[in-house]
Amino acid sequence: MAQPEIVVSDLRSPYGIAFDADDVLFVSESAANRILRVEDGQAQPFAQTGPRPLGIAFDDSGDLFVAESGRHHLILISPDEALEIYAHSCRGRRFISPRQLCFEPTGDILFSDPGHGEDGGGSVYRADLDGEVTEVISGLSSPAGMVLSEDAAVLYVSERGSRRILSLEMDDEGRPQNQQVFIEFDEDPGAEDLLFDARGQLYASVPGTGIVVIDPEGRRQGLIEIPGAEVAAMTFGGLDYDRLFVAEAATGSVYGLALEVAGQRPFAGPRSI
C-alpha cells in the first residue's frame, strides 16, 4: 500500500472534504469558518460560513451542503456561491451541533447531531428536497459519521460516545429498523467518519489510531496510518476512484494515498442511482 502524501497543508483544523463534479477538492476549514477550493496543491477561499463548518457533500446539481455546527444549521452553497440556511430545526427543536452528512438515492440528506455529548441525546435527521426535517434515529451517544450500503438498504452510523458502529436496516419508507452493533472498539475512541470500498470493506477514521479497515462481517482487517492524531472526514477520488483522501486537523493537512481497490461512490441525489 502506498504511503500517505500531503495534498494540501497549512490549514486551520480541516474537517470535511468532498469532490465536485469536475473532480475539484473542497475542504471545510473549521477553525477559519470557511470552505476552501483546492487545485494543484493550493487552497483558495470558496465561501465564508458561520462558526465551525464540519461535514460537507455535493449533490448532483452542484449544490454544496455544509453541517455548520457553530450556528446549528445545515446550509447550502450553490454553484454561484450564494449561501442559504437549508434547515435549522426539527418540529420546533433547534439542532445542537450538526456534524456529518450523506445523501440517500432520493436526494434527501441525512446528517448527524451529537447533541450535548455522550448523554444519549444524539440524533440522525433527514432533510428532504424541500428542507423539511424529520428525526430518523434518536437516543444515540455522540453520533458522527454515516454511510449507506451500496444498495441503500443498510445505514451504518458511528456512535463515538459508546465507541461502536451501528447498522440499521432501512425499510421502503426510509425508516430504520433492526438496529445492531456492527463493531465495537475496545480501546480506540469511536470513529469520526465512515466509507465503503467496492468490496464492501468499511473504512473508519479513528482519531489517535488512523483508518481502520473492517470486513463485511465486522472484523478488523487492517490499519492505514495517517500522520497526526486527529483524523476527520474522508472521501475517495482519483481517475479510477481508488485514491483515499483524509483530512487531519493536528497537522492541518489533507492526505491522499492510492489503494488497491476502488471506493464505493456516494449517493448524490436522484440522478446518481
C-alpha positions as CSV (number, residue, x, y, z in Angstrom):
1,M,0.0,0.0,0.0
2,A,1.3,3.5,-0.9
3,Q,2.2,5.9,1.8
4,P,0.0,8.9,2.5
5,E,1.2,12.1,0.7
6,I,0.3,15.7,1.5
7,V,-2.3,17.1,-0.9
8,V,-2.6,20.4,0.8
9,S,-1.2,21.7,4.1
10,D,-1.2,24.8,6.4
11,L,-4.9,24.6,7.0
12,R,-6.7,25.5,10.2
13,S,-8.4,22.4,11.5
14,P,-9.6,20.8,8.2
15,Y,-12.5,18.5,8.7
16,G,-14.9,17.8,5.8
17,I,-13.7,17.0,2.3
18,A,-15.6,16.4,-0.9
19,F,-15.0,16.5,-4.7
20,D,-17.3,18.3,-7.1
21,A,-18.4,17.0,-10.5
22,D,-15.2,18.4,-12.0
23,D,-13.0,16.4,-9.5
24,V,-12.0,19.6,-7.7
25,L,-11.4,19.1,-4.0
26,F,-13.2,21.2,-1.4
27,V,-12.3,21.3,2.3
28,S,-14.1,22.8,5.3
29,E,-11.6,24.7,7.4
30,S,-13.5,24.6,10.7
31,A,-11.2,26.9,12.7
32,A,-11.4,29.6,10.0
33,N,-15.1,29.3,9.4
34,R,-14.8,28.8,5.6
35,I,-14.8,26.4,2.7
36,L,-11.7,26.1,0.6
37,R,-11.3,25.1,-3.0
38,V,-8.0,23.1,-3.7
39,E,-6.3,22.9,-7.1
40,D,-2.7,22.0,-7.8
41,G,-2.0,21.8,-4.1
42,Q,-3.1,25.4,-3.5
43,A,-6.1,26.2,-1.3
44,Q,-8.2,29.2,-2.2
45,P,-11.2,30.6,-0.3
46,F,-14.5,29.5,-1.8
47,A,-17.2,30.6,0.8
48,Q,-17.2,32.1,4.2
49,T,-19.6,30.3,6.6
50,G,-20.6,30.7,10.2
51,P,-18.6,29.1,13.0
52,R,-17.2,25.6,12.7
53,P,-18.2,24.1,9.4
54,L,-17.8,20.4,9.6
55,G,-19.1,17.7,7.2
56,I,-19.7,18.7,3.5
57,A,-21.2,16.9,0.5
58,F,-22.2,17.8,-3.1
59,D,-25.5,16.8,-4.6
60,D,-25.8,16.0,-8.3
61,S,-26.8,19.6,-9.2
62,G,-23.6,21.1,-7.9
63,D,-25.0,22.4,-4.6
64,L,-22.7,22.0,-1.6
65,F,-24.3,21.2,1.7
66,V,-22.4,22.0,4.9
67,A,-23.0,20.9,8.5
68,E,-22.4,24.2,10.3
69,S,-22.1,23.2,13.9
70,G,-21.4,26.6,15.4
71,R,-24.7,28.2,14.4
72,H,-26.6,24.9,14.5
73,H,-27.5,25.0,10.8
74,L,-27.5,22.9,7.7
75,I,-26.5,25.3,4.9
76,L,-26.5,25.1,1.1
77,I,-23.9,26.9,-1.1
78,S,-25.0,27.0,-4.7
79,P,-22.5,26.8,-7.7
80,D,-22.6,30.6,-7.9
81,E,-21.5,30.7,-4.2
82,A,-24.8,32.0,-2.9
83,L,-25.3,30.8,0.7
84,E,-28.6,30.0,2.4
85,I,-29.8,28.2,5.5
86,Y,-31.3,24.9,4.4
87,A,-32.5,23.6,7.8
88,H,-32.1,24.7,11.4
89,S,-34.7,22.7,13.4
90,C,-36.9,19.7,13.6
91,R,-40.5,20.1,14.9
92,G,-39.5,23.4,16.5
93,R,-36.4,22.0,18.2
94,R,-33.2,23.6,17.1
95,F,-30.2,21.4,16.1
96,I,-27.4,21.4,18.6
97,S,-24.3,20.7,16.5
98,P,-24.7,19.2,13.0
99,R,-21.6,17.1,12.3
100,Q,-21.6,14.7,9.3
101,L,-23.9,14.2,6.4
102,C,-24.6,11.8,3.5
103,F,-27.2,11.6,0.7
104,E,-29.8,9.0,0.1
105,P,-30.7,7.9,-3.5
106,T,-33.8,10.0,-3.3
107,G,-31.8,13.2,-2.9
108,D,-32.8,13.5,0.8
109,I,-29.8,14.2,3.1
110,L,-29.0,12.5,6.3
111,F,-27.0,14.3,9.0
112,S,-25.8,13.5,12.5
113,D,-26.2,15.7,15.5
114,P,-24.3,14.5,18.7
115,G,-26.4,16.7,20.9
116,H,-24.7,17.7,24.2
117,G,-22.2,14.9,24.2
118,E,-22.4,11.3,25.5
119,D,-25.7,11.6,27.3
120,G,-27.7,9.6,24.7
121,G,-29.2,12.8,23.3
122,G,-27.7,12.5,19.8
123,S,-29.8,12.1,16.6
124,V,-29.7,11.4,12.9
125,Y,-32.0,13.7,10.9
126,R,-33.3,13.6,7.4
127,A,-33.8,16.8,5.3
128,D,-35.9,16.3,2.2
129,L,-35.7,18.2,-1.1
130,D,-37.9,20.9,0.3
131,G,-35.9,21.3,3.5
132,E,-38.4,19.6,5.7
133,V,-36.7,17.7,8.6
134,T,-37.6,14.5,10.4
135,E,-35.8,12.7,13.1
136,V,-34.7,9.3,11.8
137,I,-32.8,7.9,14.8
138,S,-32.8,9.2,18.4
139,G,-31.1,8.3,21.7
140,L,-27.6,8.0,20.2
141,S,-24.4,8.7,22.1
142,S,-22.4,11.3,20.1
143,P,-23.2,10.1,16.5
144,A,-20.7,11.2,13.9
145,G,-20.0,9.5,10.5
146,M,-22.7,7.7,8.4
147,V,-22.7,5.7,5.2
148,L,-25.2,3.7,3.3
149,S,-24.6,0.3,1.8
150,E,-24.3,0.1,-1.9
151,D,-28.0,-0.9,-2.3
152,A,-29.0,1.7,0.3
153,A,-30.7,-1.0,2.3
154,V,-28.5,-0.6,5.5
155,L,-27.3,2.6,7.2
156,Y,-24.1,2.5,9.3
157,V,-23.6,5.1,12.0
158,S,-20.6,5.7,14.1
159,E,-21.6,6.2,17.8
160,R,-18.5,7.9,19.2
161,G,-19.8,8.1,22.8
162,S,-20.1,4.3,23.0
163,R,-17.1,3.5,20.7
164,R,-19.1,1.4,18.3
165,I,-20.6,1.4,14.8
166,L,-24.3,0.5,14.5
167,S,-26.0,-1.0,11.5
168,L,-29.7,-0.3,10.8
169,E,-31.9,-1.8,8.1
170,M,-33.9,0.8,6.1
171,D,-37.4,-0.1,5.1
172,D,-39.2,1.0,1.9
173,E,-40.3,4.3,3.7
174,G,-36.7,5.1,4.7
175,R,-37.3,4.2,8.4
176,P,-34.6,2.4,10.3
177,Q,-35.2,-0.9,11.9
178,N,-33.4,-3.9,13.4
179,Q,-30.6,-1.9,15.0
180,Q,-27.4,-4.0,15.5
181,V,-23.9,-3.4,16.8
182,F,-21.6,-3.9,13.7
183,I,-18.3,-3.5,15.6
184,E,-17.1,-2.2,19.0
185,F,-13.8,-0.5,19.6
186,D,-12.4,-1.9,22.8
187,E,-9.5,0.6,23.3
188,D,-9.7,3.0,20.4
189,P,-12.1,6.0,20.6
190,G,-15.1,5.9,18.3
191,A,-14.9,6.5,14.6
192,E,-15.3,10.0,13.1
193,D,-16.2,9.1,9.5
194,L,-17.2,6.1,7.5
195,L,-16.7,5.0,3.9
196,F,-17.2,1.8,1.9
197,D,-15.0,0.5,-0.8
198,A,-16.2,-1.6,-3.8
199,R,-15.6,-4.9,-2.0
200,G,-17.8,-3.9,0.9
201,Q,-15.0,-3.2,3.3
202,L,-15.8,-0.4,5.7
203,Y,-13.2,2.4,6.4
204,A,-13.4,4.1,9.7
205,S,-11.4,7.2,10.6
206,V,-10.5,6.8,14.3
207,P,-8.7,9.7,16.0
208,G,-5.5,8.7,17.7
209,T,-5.4,5.5,15.6
210,G,-5.8,6.1,11.9
211,I,-8.0,4.5,9.3
212,V,-9.4,1.1,10.5
213,V,-10.4,-1.3,7.7
214,I,-13.3,-3.6,8.6
215,D,-14.6,-6.6,6.6
216,P,-18.3,-7.1,5.8
217,E,-18.7,-9.3,8.9
218,G,-17.5,-6.6,11.3
219,R,-13.9,-7.9,11.8
220,R,-10.9,-5.6,11.7
221,Q,-8.7,-6.4,8.7
222,G,-6.1,-3.7,8.8
223,L,-4.9,-0.2,9.7
224,I,-3.9,2.7,7.5
225,E,-1.7,5.0,9.4
226,I,-2.1,8.7,8.8
227,P,0.3,11.4,10.2
228,G,-1.2,13.2,13.2
229,A,-3.8,12.2,15.8
230,E,-6.9,14.0,14.6
231,V,-8.1,12.2,11.5
232,A,-11.5,13.6,10.5
233,A,-13.6,13.1,7.3
234,M,-12.6,11.0,4.3
235,T,-13.5,10.7,0.6
236,F,-12.5,8.6,-2.4
237,G,-11.3,10.3,-5.6
238,G,-8.9,10.0,-8.5
239,L,-9.4,8.9,-12.1
240,D,-10.4,5.3,-11.1
241,Y,-11.8,6.4,-7.7
242,D,-9.1,4.4,-6.0
243,R,-7.4,7.2,-4.0
244,L,-8.4,7.8,-0.4
245,F,-8.3,11.3,0.9
246,V,-8.2,12.1,4.6
247,A,-8.5,15.4,6.5
248,E,-6.2,15.6,9.6
249,A,-6.6,18.5,12.0
250,A,-3.4,18.2,14.1
251,T,-1.1,18.6,11.1
252,G,-3.5,20.9,9.3
253,S,-3.3,18.8,6.2
254,V,-5.3,16.7,3.7
255,Y,-3.5,13.4,2.8
256,G,-4.0,11.2,-0.2
257,L,-2.9,7.6,-0.9
258,A,-3.5,5.0,-3.6
259,L,-5.4,1.9,-2.7
260,E,-5.6,-1.5,-4.5
261,V,-9.5,-1.4,-4.6
262,A,-11.8,1.4,-5.7
263,G,-14.2,3.2,-3.4
264,Q,-17.9,2.9,-3.3
265,R,-19.3,6.0,-5.0
266,P,-21.6,8.0,-2.6
267,F,-25.2,8.8,-3.5
268,A,-25.7,12.4,-4.6
269,G,-29.4,12.7,-5.5
270,P,-32.0,11.2,-7.8
271,R,-29.7,11.1,-10.9
272,S,-27.0,9.2,-9.0
273,I,-29.0,6.0,-8.7
